[in-house]
């Protein structure tokens, strides 16, 4: 085990344990969620993806990272970023429930684990693992496309409220006093998509790190949204089928991630092809 990463390893194991409790509790404890039917249904999609996909990815990446895999280190950081982003939604977006302290712990631990993990990454070495033919412009372009799309939707609806006082649809259907989605995406996602894209296209070392993180966190969360689209449609809680949108973005995110990690060599000494 990398001694410098020991704190991040320990924090990550705690995150995995708490995430299992939070997601399994959400799926199997009746009455845990006290939100309206739409929001409660979407929490179930989050819980399913977290329990059956995000936690296994985190633990697998953690294992291989502890055995020296640089690729696993980036995937591990991406899984941690998913946990941070996901449980920020729970902490600020759920009606107060019995798991409030768990959500607070998960957000706090995820922030700390990312800090301890990132400051101890050998960023320059990671950047040297990528082949010259890595399609950085295509991957960065995809990040900019997503950032532009999200920003346009959020900014237009926010400005529209100034002139019409028409609340964004997500605020109306969720019953929240504000849009947690707008707030977290504009603060925690869009800036990093733009920064990661620009730095990656310039082949700067931190560009590779940010892109590696987003290539894990992005498809995981669009999968959550795709699953939630199916759940709310089946429950008759939404007249709009968003599955084509989120399914397409999940597929594109997986392609971008495949291009990114597929061009990352396992051994720094391996010659670039």
Backbone as CSV, one residue per row, in Angstrom:
resi,resn,N_x,N_y,N_z,CA_x,CA_y,CA_z,C_x,C_y,C_z
1,UNK,0.834,-1.203,0.000,0.000,0.000,0.000,0.869,1.253,0.000
2,UNK,0.499,2.249,-0.789,1.177,3.532,-0.805,0.900,4.247,0.509
3,UNK,1.956,4.427,1.316,1.782,5.021,2.646,1.174,6.410,2.566
4,UNK,1.552,7.183,1.523,1.029,8.535,1.377,-0.494,8.528,1.180
5,UNK,-1.000,7.431,0.646,-2.429,7.324,0.360,-3.213,6.665,1.502
6,UNK,-2.534,6.322,2.592,-3.186,5.547,3.650,-4.447,6.223,4.172
7,UNK,-4.378,7.526,4.416,-5.545,8.242,4.935,-6.701,8.181,3.954
8,UNK,-6.401,8.379,2.662,-7.445,8.318,1.644,-8.038,6.919,1.543
9,UNK,-7.188,5.875,1.709,-7.688,4.495,1.678,-8.679,4.258,2.817
10,UNK,-8.290,4.660,4.011,-9.146,4.433,5.183,-10.470,5.188,5.036
11,UNK,-10.385,6.440,4.621,-11.598,7.231,4.428,-12.493,6.598,3.359
12,UNK,-11.893,6.068,2.311,-12.665,5.467,1.221,-13.391,4.206,1.676
13,UNK,-12.751,3.435,2.536,-13.421,2.234,3.060,-14.608,2.621,3.940
14,UNK,-14.445,3.691,4.707,-15.570,4.194,5.505,-16.701,4.671,4.596
15,UNK,-16.346,5.357,3.521,-17.348,5.835,2.562,-18.111,4.658,1.967
16,UNK,-17.393,3.622,1.571,-18.044,2.445,0.992,-19.019,1.825,1.992
17,UNK,-18.594,1.709,3.255,-19.460,1.111,4.273,-20.712,1.953,4.493
18,UNK,-20.542,3.256,4.637,-21.697,4.135,4.850,-22.604,4.173,3.620
19,UNK,-22.002,4.122,2.431,-22.807,4.143,1.203,-23.655,2.882,1.087
20,UNK,-23.112,1.747,1.504,-23.897,0.510,1.502,-25.084,0.633,2.460
21,UNK,-24.824,1.175,3.650,-25.907,1.350,4.619,-26.973,2.300,4.078
22,UNK,-26.518,3.447,3.534,-27.463,4.463,3.057,-28.293,3.949,1.889
23,UNK,-27.636,3.318,0.912,-28.363,2.875,-0.282,-29.222,1.648,-0.007
24,UNK,-28.705,0.698,0.763,-29.517,-0.477,1.106,-30.709,-0.069,1.966
25,UNK,-30.468,0.863,2.892,-31.582,1.356,3.713,-32.636,2.037,2.876
26,UNK,-32.197,2.832,1.901,-33.146,3.504,1.025,-33.982,2.537,0.218
27,UNK,-33.363,1.429,-0.211,-34.079,0.454,-1.029,-34.997,-0.451,-0.217
28,UNK,-34.587,-0.765,1.011,-35.290,-1.826,1.732,-36.001,-1.384,3.010
29,UNK,-35.769,-0.164,3.478,-36.477,0.309,4.673,-37.694,1.128,4.254
30,UNK,-38.853,0.581,4.478,-40.077,1.300,4.117,-40.242,2.545,4.978
31,UNK,-40.590,3.636,4.348,-40.867,4.865,5.086,-39.653,5.700,5.418
32,UNK,-38.462,5.298,4.938,-37.280,6.112,5.231,-37.406,7.495,4.600
33,UNK,-37.766,7.519,3.323,-37.876,8.791,2.620,-39.226,9.434,2.900
34,UNK,-39.194,10.737,3.176,-40.395,11.484,3.520,-40.714,12.543,2.475
35,UNK,-40.117,12.386,1.291,-40.332,13.341,0.212,-41.600,12.977,-0.567
36,UNK,-41.970,13.823,-1.535,-43.140,13.491,-2.340,-42.843,12.274,-3.224
37,UNK,-43.854,11.766,-3.890,-43.722,10.506,-4.633,-42.649,10.582,-5.718
38,UNK,-42.585,11.721,-6.425,-41.596,11.859,-7.497,-40.179,11.773,-6.939
39,UNK,-39.882,12.557,-5.919,-38.528,12.589,-5.368,-38.169,11.249,-4.729
40,UNK,-39.100,10.665,-3.991,-38.842,9.365,-3.361,-38.500,8.308,-4.405
41,UNK,-39.208,8.315,-5.510,-38.934,7.349,-6.583,-37.538,7.535,-7.161
42,UNK,-37.116,8.792,-7.320,-35.782,9.017,-7.878,-34.684,8.606,-6.901
43,UNK,-34.931,8.722,-5.602,-33.917,8.256,-4.653,-33.662,6.764,-4.818
44,UNK,-34.692,6.017,-5.197,-34.524,4.570,-5.362,-33.573,4.263,-6.516
45,UNK,-33.652,5.058,-7.587,-32.711,4.878,-8.695,-31.286,5.174,-8.263
46,UNK,-31.107,6.266,-7.522,-29.782,6.595,-6.985,-29.253,5.462,-6.120
47,UNK,-30.102,4.957,-5.237,-29.678,3.903,-4.313,-29.260,2.642,-5.057
48,UNK,-30.026,2.266,-6.079,-29.718,1.039,-6.821,-28.373,1.140,-7.533
49,UNK,-28.137,2.249,-8.232,-26.871,2.416,-8.954,-25.704,2.508,-7.978
50,UNK,-25.907,3.190,-6.864,-24.835,3.314,-5.875,-24.483,1.966,-5.274
51,UNK,-25.496,1.213,-4.854,-25.254,-0.059,-4.178,-24.658,-1.113,-5.106
52,UNK,-25.207,-1.225,-6.295,-24.827,-2.336,-7.176,-23.739,-1.997,-8.196
53,UNK,-23.395,-0.722,-8.322,-22.377,-0.354,-9.300,-21.296,0.560,-8.716
54,UNK,-21.691,1.678,-8.115,-20.696,2.652,-7.655,-19.822,2.099,-6.527
55,UNK,-20.434,1.443,-5.551,-19.636,0.893,-4.440,-18.683,-0.201,-4.934
56,UNK,-19.147,-1.158,-5.763,-18.191,-2.145,-6.292,-17.055,-1.523,-7.104
57,UNK,-17.363,-0.492,-7.886,-16.301,0.187,-8.641,-15.304,0.824,-7.682
58,UNK,-15.817,1.487,-6.648,-14.942,2.124,-5.669,-14.027,1.103,-5.006
59,UNK,-14.586,-0.006,-4.543,-13.780,-0.998,-3.826,-12.795,-1.714,-4.747
60,UNK,-13.217,-2.001,-5.987,-12.304,-2.647,-6.930,-11.138,-1.725,-7.275
61,UNK,-11.453,-0.452,-7.540,-10.406,0.520,-7.854,-9.478,0.719,-6.662
62,UNK,-10.044,0.719,-5.476,-9.247,0.884,-4.264,-8.261,-0.279,-4.117
63,UNK,-8.732,-1.486,-4.396,-7.870,-2.671,-4.291,-6.706,-2.584,-5.274
64,UNK,-7.006,-2.325,-6.545,-5.942,-2.288,-7.543,-5.035,-1.079,-7.370
65,UNK,-5.584,0.002,-6.861,-4.755,1.172,-6.574,-3.737,0.851,-5.491
66,UNK,-4.171,0.101,-4.482,-3.256,-0.268,-3.397,-2.142,-1.190,-3.878
67,UNK,-2.342,-1.795,-5.070,-1.320,-2.655,-5.661,-0.540,-1.937,-6.758
68,UNK,-0.671,-0.619,-6.822,0.188,0.172,-7.691,-0.370,0.589,-9.031
69,UNK,-1.634,0.311,-9.318,-2.192,0.672,-10.619,-2.519,2.158,-10.676
70,UNK,-1.897,2.869,-11.619,-2.173,4.289,-11.792,-3.571,4.501,-12.374
71,UNK,-3.978,3.598,-13.274,-5.312,3.685,-13.859,-6.371,3.542,-12.767
72,UNK,-6.152,2.598,-11.851,-7.102,2.395,-10.757,-7.174,3.611,-9.842
73,UNK,-6.041,4.315,-9.687,-6.057,5.519,-8.855,-7.021,6.559,-9.412
74,UNK,-6.987,6.751,-10.730,-7.893,7.731,-11.344,-9.349,7.285,-11.225
75,UNK,-9.608,5.994,-11.463,-10.967,5.481,-11.353,-11.463,5.620,-9.918
76,UNK,-10.587,5.369,-8.965,-10.911,5.541,-7.543,-11.312,6.984,-7.257
77,UNK,-10.540,7.951,-7.762,-10.878,9.353,-7.551,-12.231,9.693,-8.191
78,UNK,-12.502,9.088,-9.360,-13.791,9.312,-10.019,-14.946,8.768,-9.211
79,UNK,-14.749,7.591,-8.608,-15.805,7.012,-7.763,-16.033,7.867,-6.519
80,UNK,-14.957,8.416,-5.970,-15.101,9.308,-4.815,-15.872,10.573,-5.191
81,UNK,-15.585,11.104,-6.393,-16.299,12.296,-6.836,-17.786,12.002,-7.029
82,UNK,-18.094,10.802,-7.520,-19.505,10.398,-7.617,-20.143,10.412,-6.233
83,UNK,-19.454,9.870,-5.233,-20.015,9.829,-3.878,-20.240,11.241,-3.337
84,UNK,-19.283,12.121,-3.573,-19.419,13.508,-3.118,-20.652,14.157,-3.744
85,UNK,-20.735,14.063,-5.045,-21.838,14.674,-5.806,-23.171,14.057,-5.434
86,UNK,-23.208,12.736,-5.353,-24.450,12.027,-5.069,-24.994,12.373,-3.691
87,UNK,-24.115,12.324,-2.693,-24.615,12.540,-1.328,-24.766,14.010,-0.969
88,UNK,-24.249,14.909,-1.792,-24.622,16.323,-1.650,-26.114,16.472,-1.954
89,UNK,-26.585,15.724,-2.971,-28.015,15.741,-3.277,-28.837,15.223,-2.100
90,UNK,-28.391,14.145,-1.491,-29.135,13.573,-0.364,-29.135,14.529,0.830
91,UNK,-27.972,15.085,1.132,-27.868,15.932,2.315,-28.730,17.176,2.192
92,UNK,-28.736,17.791,1.015,-29.462,19.039,0.831,-30.826,18.863,0.169
93,UNK,-31.079,17.674,-0.387,-32.293,17.503,-1.164,-33.348,16.583,-0.596
94,UNK,-33.009,15.808,0.448,-34.036,14.939,1.034,-34.736,15.657,2.177
95,UNK,-36.015,15.309,2.350,-36.696,15.736,3.573,-35.979,15.057,4.739
96,UNK,-35.817,15.762,5.837,-35.043,15.251,6.977,-35.522,13.853,7.342
97,UNK,-34.560,12.908,7.428,-34.936,11.544,7.794,-33.895,10.923,8.717
98,UNK,-34.071,9.641,9.009,-33.220,8.969,9.993,-31.773,8.840,9.547
99,UNK,-31.507,8.999,8.255,-30.150,8.848,7.746,-29.439,10.185,7.536
100,UNK,-29.974,11.269,8.081,-29.369,12.585,7.874,-27.888,12.596,8.237
101,UNK,-27.531,12.029,9.391,-26.138,12.044,9.830,-25.252,11.203,8.910
102,UNK,-25.807,10.144,8.347,-25.045,9.331,7.401,-24.748,10.130,6.140
103,UNK,-25.759,10.876,5.650,-25.542,11.701,4.455,-24.478,12.765,4.726
104,UNK,-24.526,13.363,5.905,-23.533,14.387,6.252,-22.139,13.769,6.323
105,UNK,-22.060,12.578,6.919,-20.769,11.894,7.011,-20.233,11.544,5.623
106,UNK,-21.101,11.073,4.754,-20.668,10.682,3.409,-20.152,11.873,2.612
107,UNK,-20.827,13.003,2.706,-20.350,14.182,1.989,-19.014,14.650,2.563
108,UNK,-18.927,14.751,3.873,-17.685,15.201,4.501,-16.519,14.267,4.240
109,UNK,-16.758,12.971,4.375,-15.702,11.988,4.141,-15.250,11.991,2.683
110,UNK,-16.196,12.175,1.769,-15.849,12.193,0.343,-14.970,13.386,0.009
111,UNK,-15.285,14.541,0.580,-14.452,15.725,0.362,-13.039,15.483,0.885
112,UNK,-12.942,14.955,2.098,-11.629,14.705,2.690,-10.843,13.652,1.915
113,UNK,-11.522,12.567,1.531,-10.835,11.503,0.793,-10.300,12.010,-0.539
114,UNK,-11.086,12.835,-1.226,-10.625,13.404,-2.491,-9.423,14.318,-2.275
115,UNK,-9.465,15.122,-1.233,-8.337,16.025,-0.960,-7.074,15.212,-0.686
116,UNK,-7.161,14.239,0.240,-5.979,13.441,0.581,-5.512,12.597,-0.599
117,UNK,-6.457,12.153,-1.430,-6.079,11.370,-2.598,-5.414,12.213,-3.668
118,UNK,-6.009,13.340,-3.991,-5.500,14.169,-5.078,-4.137,14.783,-4.767
119,UNK,-3.937,15.227,-3.534,-2.655,15.870,-3.219,-1.500,14.874,-3.239
120,UNK,-1.815,13.590,-3.156,-0.770,12.572,-3.160,-0.658,11.824,-4.484
121,UNK,-1.425,12.236,-5.501,-1.275,11.654,-6.827,0.008,12.141,-7.480
122,UNK,0.664,11.262,-8.200,1.816,11.667,-8.999,1.259,12.112,-10.352
123,UNK,0.840,13.375,-10.410,0.109,13.888,-11.563,0.949,13.842,-12.829
124,UNK,2.202,14.208,-12.725,3.057,14.207,-13.916,3.269,12.790,-14.446
125,UNK,3.423,11.845,-13.543,3.596,10.456,-13.977,2.333,9.944,-14.658
126,UNK,1.183,10.296,-14.100,-0.075,9.876,-14.707,-0.185,10.413,-16.129
127,UNK,0.161,11.676,-16.318,0.039,12.280,-17.650,0.951,11.602,-18.665
128,UNK,2.068,11.037,-18.177,2.990,10.352,-19.095,2.516,8.960,-19.479
129,UNK,1.459,8.494,-18.828,0.937,7.165,-19.142,0.110,7.153,-20.431
130,UNK,-0.219,8.321,-20.944,-1.135,8.384,-22.093,-0.384,8.423,-23.410
131,UNK,-0.905,7.664,-24.372,-0.319,7.619,-25.695,-0.497,8.963,-26.408
132,UNK,0.385,9.241,-27.314,0.303,10.479,-28.087,-0.988,10.549,-28.906
133,UNK,-1.501,9.394,-29.287,-2.702,9.373,-30.119,-3.993,9.505,-29.318
134,UNK,-3.902,9.684,-28.009,-5.114,9.867,-27.196,-5.946,11.006,-27.776
135,UNK,-7.227,10.763,-28.105,-8.055,11.797,-28.768,-8.552,12.856,-27.775
136,UNK,-7.620,13.655,-27.300,-7.951,14.625,-26.252,-8.975,15.662,-26.730
137,UNK,-8.934,16.017,-28.011,-9.884,17.011,-28.507,-11.306,16.454,-28.562
138,UNK,-11.446,15.195,-28.921,-12.766,14.589,-28.952,-13.329,14.441,-27.540
139,UNK,-12.495,13.973,-26.604,-12.948,13.794,-25.221,-13.262,15.151,-24.596
140,UNK,-12.351,16.111,-24.765,-12.587,17.454,-24.242,-13.792,18.107,-24.879
141,UNK,-13.978,17.872,-26.170,-15.140,18.427,-26.856,-16.437,17.895,-26.297
142,UNK,-16.452,16.617,-25.923,-17.652,16.036,-25.315,-17.942,16.710,-23.973
143,UNK,-16.896,16.928,-23.172,-17.094,17.604,-21.886,-17.672,19.010,-22.081
144,UNK,-17.140,19.734,-23.076,-17.645,21.080,-23.341,-19.090,21.042,-23.832
145,UNK,-19.424,20.050,-24.628,-20.793,19.881,-25.111,-21.757,19.703,-23.946
146,UNK,-21.404,18.853,-22.996,-22.263,18.616,-21.827,-22.355,19.884,-20.975
147,UNK,-21.204,20.549,-20.767,-21.201,21.774,-19.959,-22.079,22.840,-20.591
148,UNK,-21.977,22.996,-21.912,-22.784,24.001,-22.612,-24.261,23.659,-22.533
149,UNK,-24.604,22.387,-22.725,-26.003,21.978,-22.686,-26.631,22.202,-21.330
150,UNK,-25.946,21.767,-20.276,-26.479,21.947,-18.926,-26.601,23.432,-18.578
151,UNK,-25.539,24.190,-18.862,-25.553,25.618,-18.526,-26.674,26.346,-19.248
152,UNK,-26.875,26.027,-20.513,-27.924,26.693,-21.292,-29.291,26.459,-20.677
153,UNK,-29.589,25.215,-20.342,-30.894,24.883,-19.750,-31.081,25.600,-18.417
154,UNK,-30.066,25.532,-17.562,-30.194,26.110,-16.222,-30.267,27.633,-16.269
155,UNK,-29.415,28.245,-17.073,-29.378,29.708,-17.134,-30.655,30.263,-17.769
156,UNK,-31.128,29.621,-18.834,-32.356,30.099,-19.485,-33.547,30.037,-18.540
157,UNK,-33.668,28.933,-17.804,-34.802,28.813,-16.879,-34.673,29.783,-15.709
158,UNK,-33.456,30.004,-15.259,-33.241,30.934,-14.141,-33.526,32.371,-14.557
159,UNK,-33.048,32.762,-15.751,-33.318,34.111,-16.256,-34.804,34.264,-16.577
160,UNK,-35.401,33.192,-17.112,-36.832,33.239,-17.419,-37.664,33.549,-16.200
161,UNK,-37.255,33.026,-15.046,-38.005,33.292,-13.805,-37.986,34.780,-13.463
162,UNK,-36.876,35.458,-13.763,-36.768,36.888,-13.451,-37.875,37.675,-14.151
163,UNK,-38.193,37.290,-15.373,-39.161,38.045,-16.170,-40.589,37.501,-16.074
164,UNK,-40.731,36.212,-15.824,-42.074,35.610,-15.841,-42.523,35.078,-14.484
165,UNK,-41.581,34.925,-13.541,-41.838,34.300,-12.246,-42.341,32.860,-12.395
166,UNK,-42.021,32.262,-13.538,-42.355,30.861,-13.780,-41.249,29.984,-13.211
167,UNK,-41.583,29.191,-12.188,-40.586,28.334,-11.574,-40.120,27.249,-12.549
168,UNK,-38.839,26.904,-12.528,-38.367,25.781,-13.342,-39.174,24.526,-13.017
169,UNK,-39.355,23.678,-13.998,-40.200,22.495,-13.815,-39.684,21.583,-12.711
170,UNK,-38.356,21.480,-12.556,-37.811,20.603,-11.535,-38.158,21.102,-10.139
171,UNK,-38.250,22.411,-9.965,-38.636,22.959,-8.660,-40.093,22.631,-8.379
172,UNK,-40.943,22.763,-9.400,-42.365,22.475,-9.227,-42.615,21.011,-8.904
173,UNK,-41.980,20.119,-9.650,-42.282,18.696,-9.475,-41.643,18.112,-8.217
174,UNK,-40.514,18.691,-7.789,-39.840,18.171,-6.587,-40.431,18.730,-5.305
175,UNK,-41.036,19.926,-5.408,-41.559,20.555,-4.208,-40.488,21.208,-3.357
176,UNK,-39.257,21.277,-3.870,-38.174,21.922,-3.127,-38.306,23.445,-3.236
177,UNK,-37.783,24.177,-2.257,-37.840,25.644,-2.336,-36.927,26.218,-3.412
178,UNK,-35.937,25.450,-3.834,-35.044,25.880,-4.904,-34.621,24.655,-5.698
179,UNK,-33.806,24.856,-6.742,-33.349,23.720,-7.547,-32.000,23.243,-7.053
180,UNK,-31.993,22.105,-6.351,-30.743,21.501,-5.907,-29.909,21.104,-7.120
181,UNK,-30.570,20.622,-8.173,-29.874,20.200,-9.386,-29.111,21.366,-10.003
182,UNK,-29.784,22.491,-10.207,-29.129,23.662,-10.790,-27.926,24.073,-9.936
183,UNK,-28.147,24.143,-8.626,-27.114,24.636,-7.717,-25.868,23.763,-7.748
184,UNK,-26.048,22.451,-7.618,-24.893,21.568,-7.561,-24.197,21.428,-8.911
185,UNK,-24.978,21.372,-9.982,-24.347,21.241,-11.300,-23.553,22.487,-11.673
186,UNK,-24.119,23.658,-11.404,-23.417,24.894,-11.757,-22.192,25.126,-10.871
187,UNK,-22.224,24.580,-9.644,-21.103,24.787,-8.723,-20.081,23.654,-8.768
188,UNK,-20.541,22.406,-8.899,-19.657,21.257,-8.745,-19.380,20.475,-10.027
189,UNK,-20.101,20.775,-11.101,-19.930,19.989,-12.316,-19.474,20.822,-13.513
190,UNK,-20.252,21.829,-13.865,-19.957,22.605,-15.079,-18.555,23.215,-15.062
191,UNK,-18.116,23.868,-13.974,-16.761,24.458,-14.003,-15.672,23.422,-14.245
192,UNK,-15.839,22.227,-13.667,-14.824,21.190,-13.830,-14.866,20.574,-15.222
193,UNK,-16.055,20.481,-15.820,-16.140,20.021,-17.205,-15.376,20.960,-18.131
194,UNK,-15.556,22.263,-17.923,-14.889,23.252,-18.778,-13.385,23.249,-18.531
195,UNK,-13.000,23.312,-17.266,-11.575,23.338,-16.931,-10.877,22.056,-17.376
196,UNK,-11.502,20.914,-17.085,-10.915,19.638,-17.482,-10.765,19.528,-18.984
197,UNK,-11.781,19.986,-19.727,-11.729,19.923,-21.190,-10.593,20.773,-21.736
198,UNK,-10.507,22.017,-21.274,-9.480,22.930,-21.795,-8.078,22.442,-21.455
199,UNK,-7.875,21.991,-20.227,-6.553,21.504,-19.831,-6.204,20.196,-20.540
200,UNK,-7.209,19.328,-20.739,-6.943,18.071,-21.438,-6.539,18.340,-22.883
201,UNK,-7.258,19.239,-23.544,-6.947,19.528,-24.938,-5.569,20.164,-25.090
202,UNK,-5.071,20.795,-24.020,-3.706,21.326,-24.023,-2.697,20.304,-23.522
203,UNK,-3.201,19.108,-23.149,-2.383,18.017,-22.630,-1.623,18.414,-21.366
204,UNK,-2.262,19.204,-20.522,-1.673,19.558,-19.235,-1.915,18.412,-18.242
205,UNK,-0.973,18.159,-17.341,-1.098,17.017,-16.423,-2.416,16.970,-15.647
206,UNK,-2.853,18.095,-15.091,-4.095,18.076,-14.325,-5.313,17.889,-15.229
207,UNK,-5.171,18.181,-16.503,-6.260,17.924,-17.438,-6.567,16.441,-17.522
208,UNK,-5.514,15.607,-17.520,-5.708,14.161,-17.563,-6.391,13.670,-16.282
209,UNK,-5.987,14.232,-15.161,-6.576,13.806,-13.879,-8.056,14.159,-13.818
210,UNK,-8.384,15.409,-14.145,-9.787,15.830,-14.106,-10.627,15.026,-15.092
211,UNK,-10.072,14.808,-16.287,-10.797,14.027,-17.298,-11.019,12.596,-16.822
212,UNK,-10.021,12.022,-16.160,-10.172,10.666,-15.639,-11.270,10.573,-14.595
213,UNK,-11.350,11.582,-13.752,-12.390,11.623,-12.724,-13.773,11.762,-13.359
214,UNK,-13.905,12.697,-14.282,-15.194,12.945,-14.926,-15.640,11.777,-15.795
215,UNK,-14.676,11.021,-16.325,-15.014,9.882,-17.173,-15.614,8.729,-16.381
216,UNK,-15.462,8.773,-15.076,-16.093,7.778,-14.193,-17.380,8.345,-13.605
217,UNK,-17.269,9.520,-13.007,-18.420,10.140,-12.351,-19.553,10.437,-13.328
218,UNK,-19.215,10.911,-14.547,-20.229,11.308,-15.519,-21.160,10.185,-15.937
219,UNK,-20.632,9.089,-16.508,-21.513,7.992,-16.924,-22.280,7.364,-15.768
220,UNK,-21.657,7.313,-14.592,-22.369,6.755,-13.440,-23.613,7.575,-13.126
221,UNK,-23.464,8.904,-13.160,-24.616,9.705,-12.758,-25.653,9.846,-13.863
222,UNK,-25.228,9.856,-15.112,-26.244,9.866,-16.171,-26.991,8.534,-16.193
223,UNK,-26.320,7.448,-15.773,-27.028,6.169,-15.632,-28.086,6.266,-14.539
224,UNK,-27.737,6.939,-13.433,-28.728,7.176,-12.374,-29.953,7.877,-12.951
225,UNK,-29.715,8.913,-13.736,-30.819,9.682,-14.310,-31.615,8.859,-15.319
226,UNK,-30.939,7.981,-16.060,-31.646,7.104,-16.997,-32.540,6.123,-16.240
227,UNK,-32.005,5.539,-15.172,-32.799,4.620,-14.348,-33.984,5.343,-13.739
228,UNK,-33.742,6.550,-13.231,-34.832,7.327,-12.629,-35.913,7.678,-13.649
229,UNK,-35.495,7.932,-14.886,-36.472,8.232,-15.940,-37.426,7.066,-16.134
230,UNK,-36.878,5.861,-16.125,-37.715,4.663,-16.263,-38.655,4.523,-15.067
231,UNK,-38.124,4.732,-13.867,-38.920,4.545,-12.658,-40.089,5.524,-12.571
232,UNK,-39.836,6.801,-12.871,-40.913,7.786,-12.747,-41.951,7.622,-13.849
233,UNK,-41.506,7.178,-15.031,-42.461,6.927,-16.107,-43.352,5.741,-15.771
234,UNK,-42.748,4.671,-15.251,-43.526,3.484,-14.897,-44.504,3.768,-13.763
235,UNK,-44.126,4.704,-12.886,-45.000,5.058,-11.766,-46.035,6.106,-12.164
236,UNK,-45.981,6.574,-13.407,-46.927,7.576,-13.873,-46.732,8.935,-13.240
237,UNK,-45.472,9.243,-12.856,-45.194,10.493,-12.148,-44.627,11.582,-13.058
238,UNK,-44.399,11.256,-14.317,-43.878,12.241,-15.258,-44.439,11.969,-16.636
239,UNK,-44.809,13.050,-17.322,-45.341,12.907,-18.675,-44.235,12.993,-19.720
240,UNK,-43.028,13.332,-19.272,-41.898,13.490,-20.188,-40.942,12.317,-20.048
241,UNK,-40.668,11.652,-21.150,-39.734,10.530,-21.133,-38.319,11.047,-21.404
242,UNK,-37.499,11.092,-20.363,-36.137,11.597,-20.510,-35.123,10.486,-20.742
243,UNK,-35.587,9.244,-20.857,-34.666,8.126,-21.046,-33.792,8.281,-22.293
244,UNK,-34.345,8.702,-23.448,-33.469,8.864,-24.623,-32.316,9.834,-24.375
245,UNK,-32.591,10.930,-23.662,-31.551,11.914,-23.367,-30.462,11.319,-22.487
246,UNK,-30.878,10.793,-21.327,-29.889,10.310,-20.371,-29.245,9.015,-20.829
247,UNK,-29.995,8.192,-21.558,-29.398,6.985,-22.109,-28.324,7.305,-23.130
248,UNK,-28.598,8.297,-23.978,-27.614,8.711,-24.978,-26.369,9.289,-24.322
249,UNK,-26.571,10.144,-23.316,-25.416,10.739,-22.633,-24.603,9.685,-21.892
250,UNK,-25.280,8.666,-21.357,-24.552,7.576,-20.700,-23.692,6.833,-21.714
251,UNK,-24.275,6.536,-22.873,-23.522,5.840,-23.922,-22.333,6.673,-24.397
252,UNK,-22.569,7.980,-24.627,-21.483,8.852,-25.069,-20.406,8.989,-23.994
253,UNK,-20.838,9.053,-22.737,-19.879,9.137,-21.636,-19.026,7.890,-21.529
254,UNK,-19.648,6.730,-21.751,-18.882,5.475,-21.724,-17.888,5.412,-22.876
255,UNK,-18.299,5.919,-24.045,-17.387,5.960,-25.191,-16.196,6.869,-24.889
256,UNK,-16.493,8.063,-24.338,-15.415,9.000,-23.978,-14.489,8.377,-22.940
257,UNK,-15.089,7.722,-21.941,-14.287,7.065,-20.915,-13.451,5.927,-21.476
258,UNK,-14.037,5.175,-22.420,-13.295,4.096,-23.052,-12.114,4.608,-23.850
259,UNK,-12.328,5.703,-24.586,-11.234,6.312,-25.342,-10.139,6.823,-24.405
260,UNK,-10.559,7.385,-23.290,-9.602,7.945,-22.331,-8.780,6.834,-21.686
261,UNK,-9.456,5.900,-20.999,-8.723,4.866,-20.271,-8.088,3.836,-21.201
262,UNK,-8.665,3.669,-22.402,-8.072,2.757,-23.363,-6.727,3.224,-23.883
263,UNK,-6.439,4.505,-23.748,-5.161,5.056,-24.191,-4.209,5.316,-23.035
264,UNK,-4.578,4.825,-21.856,-3.705,4.958,-20.690,-2.940,3.656,-20.508
265,UNK,-1.634,3.733,-20.560,-0.785,2.545,-20.439,-0.641,2.145,-18.984
266,UNK,-0.490,0.846,-18.771,-0.363,0.342,-17.414,1.025,0.563,-16.837
267,UNK,2.009,0.582,-17.685,3.392,0.678,-17.235,4.035,1.905,-17.853
268,UNK,4.570,2.778,-17.007,5.189,3.999,-17.511,6.332,3.695,-18.463
269,UNK,6.942,2.549,-18.278,8.079,2.209,-19.124,7.681,1.659,-20.474
270,UNK,6.406,1.363,-20.676,5.946,0.847,-21.951,6.060,1.929,-23.012
271,UNK,6.534,1.599,-24.162,6.710,2.598,-25.202,5.377,3.070,-25.740
272,UNK,5.287,4.349,-26.073,4.062,4.911,-26.614,3.892,4.444,-28.062
273,UNK,2.660,4.112,-28.404,2.379,3.613,-29.740,1.446,4.549,-30.471
